[in-house]
Amino acid sequence: MASHAHAAEHEQGHSHYPADMWVFPQSEKVAPDLVGRTVAAAPRFKMWMLIAGVLAVVGIIGFIARAATDGFDEYGPWGYYMAVFSYLFMITGAAPLVGLAFRFTKSHWRRPLSRVSELFGLLGVVNVLLFIPLLFVLPPLANPQVDHGELAVRRTLWIAGPWGAPQLWDLLGVVALAVMGLVILWLSAVPDLAGAKLAATGWRRKLYTMLACRWCGAKRQWHIQKAGLALLGGFYFMTLIFVQFLIATDYGMSLVPGWKDSIFPPLYTVISFQSSLATILIIMFILRRWGGYQEYIGVSLFWSASKILLGLTLLWTYHLWAFFITFWYGRMPVEQNILKYFLFESYGAVFAANVVFSFLLPFVSILLWNRFRKTDWGPALAGCFILVGTLAFNIRIFVGSFNAGDVYALALERVPPPVYPDLWDIFIVVGCIGLAAFVYLAAMRVFPVLSIWEVKEGALYQRMERFMKGRYLVLAKPE
């Protein structure tokens, strides 16, 4: 078993690293402690579940009112519903990849966040339920008023035919992501559930016994689990990119006549990765500061992840600039109208908020400076800014797309006015976010929020050693 020194001094006296940069949990106490925390919910946790549940009910009321008022024949009134669906899909769809990607790279610091990211696989079911109404509001490919000529069909990547395009294929993609997300969560949690069933009682014991199957920790089972997570992770990544492409084009670009852009789908994916990592850092900060997991979550996690978040933020800026400069120099009337609509006039204020919260505030004030990245609150605060910016992005893109005018026209001939939310829109946005939070909090009552087997493994692979005048973290690599 080869080992290497992590070139960083641990002692606070003569080092620029904080004293709690790394944590050293005792491996024999990890399992009973984390299982006990899962079973025993604190009163504060129950309060947040109640708040999230109330918000979810508010969202249901808003959805019913919107359906009763406007029905599903017109897609314009559902712009804010689409915006919040895309917002949740961006975050929850890409979140499982965070744990998978860092596991593939054998990063030691990512061990506490693996289960936090994989729990978002359960929210794939929420995405499917929220997506079903959007299948009915999407306008048909064929123009019902014109049967021939250029205006006979709207511009999409699909060919009109009897194959259910695009609704059927969009739905299959979202369902496939949900199924793979659930399997990834189960496969990763099987070792923990097999151990937790011995200490659990009542319905938890029955559930853990069923989900643990015949796991006994044999070497062959560990090899199967490792290979399964690798294969599923690869398929999940490929499917996610494709489904994000479908959502961005079918519910965004195709509804704006004349919008032709090869940069928008990659921009959508970059924002998804940025916002999902930001969300996970916020959750890790909450668990560390108020959840009682400080002995398992060190500052090194935030420091390492903030570098990835910094890169994604810069990548977001690059794609936004590429999108803008292409239309700016094209100077075709439709391109000018699209820029005015989404960036400068109709949704100019929302675009400004998008830039400020997605780039300026997290980059200039936090991520650019190492002393702020080397804290637990700095990357989490940057994550809060990014989530606000991501919501602004989805509002200006999808509310704008759903209200751009005649979807069968050849070009955006005029700049439509902005559409502001009414009471039901506010209920829907708040309620959908509350529903996602409620499901995630409920999942934390079933699955240990930290991966027990990975935390125990990490505890066995690290120790502090003294070399000359400093102490250094030594990590053992199993392979």
C-alpha positions in Angstrom: 0.0 0.0 0.0 1.8 3.1 -1.2 1.5 6.3 0.7 2.3 9.9 0.0 2.6 13.1 2.0 -0.1 15.6 1.4 2.1 18.7 1.4 0.3 20.7 4.0 1.2 21.4 7.6 -1.6 20.8 10.1 -0.4 22.8 13.1 -2.0 26.2 13.4 1.0 27.7 15.0 3.3 27.9 12.0 1.0 27.2 9.1 -1.5 29.2 7.0 -4.0 26.3 7.2 -6.8 26.4 9.8 -6.7 23.9 12.6 -9.8 22.1 11.4 -8.6 21.8 7.8 -8.7 18.0 8.1 -10.7 15.7 10.4 -9.7 12.4 11.9 -12.8 10.4 12.9 -12.3 7.1 14.7 -13.3 4.4 12.3 -14.9 2.1 14.9 -17.3 4.8 16.0 -18.4 6.0 12.5 -21.1 3.4 11.9 -23.0 3.6 15.2 -22.8 7.4 15.3 -24.0 8.0 11.7 -26.8 5.4 12.0 -27.9 6.9 15.3 -28.1 10.4 13.8 -30.2 9.1 10.9 -32.7 7.5 13.2 -33.0 10.3 15.8 -34.2 13.5 14.1 -33.6 16.7 16.0 -36.5 19.1 16.6 -34.9 21.6 14.3 -34.9 19.0 11.5 -38.6 18.3 12.0 -39.4 22.0 11.9 -37.6 22.4 8.5 -39.5 19.3 7.2 -42.8 20.9 8.3 -41.9 24.2 6.6 -40.9 22.4 3.4 -44.2 20.4 3.5 -46.3 23.6 3.9 -44.5 25.2 1.0 -45.2 22.1 -1.1 -48.9 22.4 -0.3 -48.8 26.0 -1.3 -47.3 24.9 -4.6 -50.0 22.4 -5.2 -52.6 25.1 -4.6 -50.9 27.4 -7.1 -50.7 24.6 -9.7 -54.4 23.7 -9.3 -55.3 27.4 -9.6 -53.2 27.9 -12.7 -54.7 24.8 -14.3 -58.2 25.9 -13.5 -57.6 29.4 -14.7 -55.6 28.8 -17.9 -55.8 25.1 -18.7 -53.2 23.4 -20.8 -54.2 24.7 -24.2 -51.9 27.7 -24.1 -48.3 27.4 -23.0 -47.6 31.0 -22.2 -49.1 31.0 -18.7 -46.9 28.1 -17.7 -43.6 30.0 -18.2 -42.8 30.3 -14.5 -43.7 26.6 -14.0 -41.2 25.7 -16.7 -38.6 28.0 -15.2 -38.8 26.4 -11.7 -38.8 22.9 -13.3 -35.7 23.7 -15.2 -34.2 25.2 -12.1 -34.7 22.0 -10.1 -33.7 19.8 -13.0 -30.5 21.7 -13.4 -29.5 21.2 -9.7 -30.9 17.7 -9.0 -30.0 16.2 -12.3 -26.3 17.0 -12.2 -25.9 16.6 -8.4 -25.3 12.8 -8.5 -22.4 13.3 -10.9 -20.5 15.4 -8.2 -19.9 12.3 -6.0 -19.4 10.0 -9.0 -16.9 12.2 -10.7 -14.7 12.8 -7.6 -14.9 9.1 -6.8 -13.6 8.2 -10.2 -10.6 10.6 -9.7 -10.0 9.0 -6.2 -10.2 12.3 -4.4 -9.9 11.8 -0.7 -11.6 15.0 0.4 -14.9 14.2 -1.4 -15.8 11.3 0.9 -18.3 13.2 3.1 -20.2 14.7 0.1 -20.7 11.5 -1.9 -23.9 10.5 -0.2 -25.1 14.1 -0.1 -24.9 14.2 -3.9 -26.3 10.7 -4.4 -29.4 11.5 -2.4 -30.5 13.8 -5.2 -31.2 10.7 -7.2 -34.4 10.4 -5.3 -35.4 13.8 -6.6 -35.4 12.4 -10.1 -38.9 11.1 -9.3 -40.0 14.6 -8.4 -38.6 15.8 -11.8 -40.7 13.2 -13.6 -43.9 14.3 -11.8 -43.2 18.0 -12.4 -42.4 17.3 -16.1 -45.6 15.5 -17.0 -47.8 18.7 -17.2 -45.2 20.3 -19.5 -45.8 17.5 -22.0 -49.3 18.8 -22.6 -48.5 22.5 -22.9 -45.8 22.1 -25.6 -47.2 23.2 -28.9 -47.4 20.7 -31.7 -44.7 20.5 -34.4 -47.2 21.0 -37.2 -48.9 24.3 -37.6 -52.7 23.7 -37.2 -53.5 26.8 -39.4 -51.1 26.2 -42.3 -50.6 22.8 -44.0 -47.8 23.6 -46.4 -44.9 26.0 -46.9 -42.2 27.3 -44.6 -44.8 28.1 -41.8 -46.3 24.5 -41.8 -44.0 23.4 -39.0 -42.1 25.1 -36.2 -38.3 24.9 -36.1 -37.1 22.0 -33.9 -34.6 19.2 -34.1 -37.5 16.8 -34.6 -39.2 15.6 -37.7 -43.0 15.5 -37.6 -44.1 11.9 -37.5 -46.1 9.2 -35.6 -43.3 8.6 -33.1 -44.5 10.9 -30.3 -41.8 13.5 -30.9 -40.8 15.4 -28.9 -42.9 14.7 -25.8 -42.3 10.9 -25.7 -38.6 11.1 -26.1 -38.2 14.0 -23.6 -40.2 12.0 -21.1 -38.2 8.8 -21.6 -35.0 10.8 -21.1 -36.2 12.3 -17.8 -37.5 8.9 -16.6 -34.2 7.2 -17.5 -32.3 9.7 -15.4 -34.6 9.1 -12.5 -34.2 5.3 -12.7 -30.4 5.5 -13.0 -30.2 8.0 -10.1 -32.2 5.6 -7.9 -30.0 2.7 -8.8 -26.8 4.7 -8.2 -28.1 5.7 -4.7 -29.1 2.1 -3.9 -25.8 0.6 -5.1 -23.8 3.1 -3.1 -25.9 2.7 0.1 -26.1 -1.1 0.1 -23.1 -1.6 2.5 -24.5 1.0 4.9 -28.0 -0.4 4.9 -26.7 -3.9 5.5 -24.9 -2.7 8.7 -27.7 -0.3 9.7 -30.4 -3.1 9.7 -28.7 -4.7 12.7 -29.3 -1.6 14.8 -32.6 -0.4 13.3 -36.1 -1.4 14.6 -39.6 -1.3 13.2 -40.2 -0.2 9.6 -36.6 0.9 9.2 -35.3 -2.6 9.9 -37.7 -4.1 7.4 -36.8 -1.5 4.8 -33.1 -1.9 5.3 -33.3 -5.7 5.2 -35.2 -5.5 1.9 -32.8 -2.9 0.3 -29.6 -4.6 1.6 -30.5 -7.8 -0.2 -27.8 -10.4 0.6 -24.9 -8.0 1.1 -22.3 -9.5 3.4 -19.2 -7.5 2.4 -17.6 -10.2 0.4 -14.7 -9.2 -1.9 -16.7 -10.1 -5.0 -19.6 -7.9 -3.9 -17.3 -4.9 -3.5 -15.9 -5.5 -7.0 -19.4 -5.7 -8.4 -20.4 -2.5 -6.6 -17.4 -0.6 -7.8 -17.9 -1.7 -11.4 -21.6 -1.0 -11.2 -21.0 2.6 -10.0 -18.5 3.1 -12.8 -20.8 1.9 -15.5 -23.9 3.6 -14.2 -21.9 6.8 -13.7 -20.8 6.8 -17.4 -24.3 6.1 -18.7 -25.8 8.7 -16.3 -23.4 11.4 -17.6 -24.1 10.7 -21.2 -27.9 10.6 -20.7 -27.8 13.8 -18.6 -26.0 15.8 -21.3 -28.5 14.5 -23.9 -31.6 15.2 -21.8 -30.3 18.7 -20.9 -29.9 19.3 -24.7 -33.5 18.3 -25.2 -34.9 20.5 -22.5 -32.8 23.5 -23.6 -33.9 23.1 -27.3 -37.5 21.8 -27.0 -38.6 24.1 -24.2 -36.4 27.1 -24.9 -34.9 27.7 -28.4 -37.7 26.0 -30.4 -40.3 28.4 -28.9 -38.5 31.5 -30.0 -38.8 31.9 -33.8 -35.5 32.4 -35.5 -33.4 31.5 -32.5 -30.5 29.4 -33.9 -27.7 28.8 -31.4 -25.2 26.0 -30.9 -23.8 27.5 -27.7 -27.0 27.7 -25.6 -27.2 23.9 -24.8 -23.5 23.7 -23.5 -24.2 26.9 -21.5 -27.2 25.2 -20.0 -25.1 22.2 -19.0 -22.3 24.4 -17.5 -24.8 26.2 -15.4 -26.3 22.9 -14.3 -22.9 21.7 -13.0 -22.1 25.0 -11.4 -25.5 25.2 -9.5 -25.4 21.5 -8.4 -22.0 21.8 -6.9 -23.0 25.1 -5.2 -26.1 23.4 -3.7 -24.0 20.5 -2.3 -21.5 23.0 -0.7 -24.4 24.8 1.0 -25.7 21.5 2.3 -22.3 20.5 3.6 -21.9 23.8 5.3 -25.3 23.4 7.0 -24.4 19.8 8.1 -21.0 21.0 9.5 -22.2 24.1 11.3 -25.7 23.1 12.6 -26.1 19.4 11.8 -23.5 18.1 14.2 -21.1 16.6 11.6 -18.1 18.9 12.2 -16.0 15.9 13.2 -16.6 14.3 9.8 -16.5 17.4 7.5 -13.2 19.3 7.4 -12.5 22.6 5.8 -10.4 20.8 3.1 -13.6 19.7 1.4 -14.7 23.3 0.9 -11.2 24.4 -0.1 -10.9 21.7 -2.7 -14.4 21.9 -4.1 -14.2 25.7 -4.4 -11.5 25.3 -6.9 -13.8 23.3 -9.1 -16.6 25.9 -8.5 -14.2 28.6 -9.6 -13.4 26.9 -12.8 -17.1 26.3 -13.6 -17.8 30.0 -12.9 -15.2 31.1 -15.3 -16.5 28.5 -17.8 -20.0 30.0 -17.4 -18.6 33.4 -18.3 -16.8 32.1 -21.4 -20.0 30.4 -22.8 -22.1 33.5 -22.0 -19.6 35.7 -23.9 -19.5 33.3 -26.8 -23.3 33.4 -27.0 -23.4 37.2 -26.9 -20.5 37.9 -29.3 -22.0 35.6 -32.0 -25.3 37.4 -32.0 -23.7 40.8 -31.6 -21.5 40.6 -34.7 -24.2 38.7 -36.7 -26.4 41.8 -36.5 -29.3 40.2 -38.3 -32.6 41.7 -37.3 -33.8 38.5 -35.5 -30.4 38.3 -33.7 -30.7 41.8 -32.5 -34.3 41.2 -31.3 -33.2 38.1 -29.4 -30.4 40.1 -27.7 -32.8 42.9 -26.8 -35.4 40.4 -25.6 -33.3 38.2 -23.3 -30.3 40.5 -22.4 -31.0 44.3 -22.8 -34.6 45.4 -22.9 -37.4 43.1 -21.8 -35.5 40.9 -19.4 -32.5 43.3 -19.0 -32.9 43.6 -15.2 -33.2 39.8 -14.8 -30.1 39.4 -17.0 -28.2 41.9 -14.9 -29.1 39.9 -11.7 -28.0 36.8 -13.5 -24.6 38.2 -14.2 -24.1 39.7 -10.7 -25.1 36.6 -8.8 -23.7 33.9 -11.1 -20.4 35.6 -11.7 -19.5 39.0 -10.1 -20.4 38.3 -6.5 -19.1 34.7 -6.2 -16.0 35.3 -8.3 -14.8 38.8 -7.4 -15.7 38.7 -3.7 -15.1 35.1 -2.7 -13.7 32.5 -5.2 -10.9 34.7 -6.5 -9.3 34.9 -3.0 -7.7 31.9 -1.5 -8.2 33.0 2.1 -12.0 32.9 1.5 -11.9 29.7 -0.3 -10.0 28.2 2.6 -13.1 28.5 4.9 -16.3 26.6 5.1 -18.5 29.7 4.9 -16.9 31.3 1.8 -17.7 28.6 -0.8 -21.1 28.1 0.8 -21.9 31.8 0.5 -20.7 31.8 -3.1 -23.1 28.9 -3.7 -26.0 30.9 -2.3 -25.2 33.7 -4.8 -25.0 31.1 -7.7 -28.4 29.6 -6.9 -30.0 33.1 -7.1 -28.3 33.7 -10.4 -29.4 30.3 -11.7 -33.0 31.1 -10.9 -32.7 34.4 -12.7 -31.3 32.6 -15.7 -34.2 30.2 -15.9 -36.8 32.9 -15.4 -35.4 35.1 -18.3 -34.9 32.1 -20.6 -38.0 30.0 -20.2 -40.5 32.7 -19.2 -39.2 34.6 -22.2 -39.4 31.6 -24.5 -42.9 30.7 -23.4 -44.1 34.2 -24.2 -42.1 35.1 -27.4 -45.2 35.2 -29.6 -46.1 33.1 -32.7 -44.0 29.9 -32.4 -44.6 29.1 -36.1 -43.2 32.4 -37.4 -39.9 32.5 -39.3 -38.2 35.1 -37.1 -38.7 37.2 -34.0 -39.9 40.3 -35.7 -40.6 42.4 -32.6 -39.3 42.5 -29.1 -42.1 41.2 -26.8 -42.6 42.8 -23.4 -41.6 41.0 -20.2 -44.1 38.8 -18.3 -44.2 39.3 -14.6 -45.3 36.7 -12.1 -48.8 36.7 -10.6 -49.8 35.2 -7.3 -50.2 31.6 -8.7 -46.7 31.8 -10.3 -45.2 32.8 -7.0 -47.0 29.9 -5.3 -45.8 27.5 -7.9 -42.1 28.6 -7.8 -42.0 28.5 -4.0 -44.0 25.3 -3.8 -41.9 23.3 -6.2 -38.7 24.3 -4.4 -40.4 23.3 -1.1 -41.4 20.0 -2.5 -37.9 19.2 -3.6 -36.6 20.2 -0.1 -39.2 18.1 1.6 -38.3 14.9 -0.4 -34.6 15.5 0.2 -35.1 16.0 3.9 -37.3 12.8 4.0 -34.5 10.9 2.3 -32.1 12.0 5.0 -34.4 10.2 7.5 -33.9 6.9 5.7 -30.4 7.0 4.3 -27.3 8.1 6.4 -26.5 11.5 5.0 -22.8 10.6 5.0 -21.5 7.4 3.3 -20.5 5.2 6.3 -18.3 2.8 4.4 -16.4 5.7 2.6 -15.9 7.7 5.7 -14.6 4.6 7.6 -12.3 3.8 4.6 -11.0 7.4 4.6 -10.3 7.2 8.4 -8.2 4.1 7.9 -6.2 5.7 5.0 -5.0 8.9 6.8 -2.9 9.9 9.7 -0.7 12.8 10.8 3.1 12.4 10.8 5.8 14.8 11.9 8.6 15.7 9.5 11.3 18.1 10.6 9.4 21.1 12.1 5.9 20.4 10.8 3.2 17.8 10.8 1.8 16.5 7.6 -1.2 14.6 6.5 -0.2 11.2 5.1 -2.7 9.5 2.8 -2.6 5.8 1.9 -3.7 4.8 -1.5 -5.3 1.3 -1.7 -4.5 0.9 -5.4 
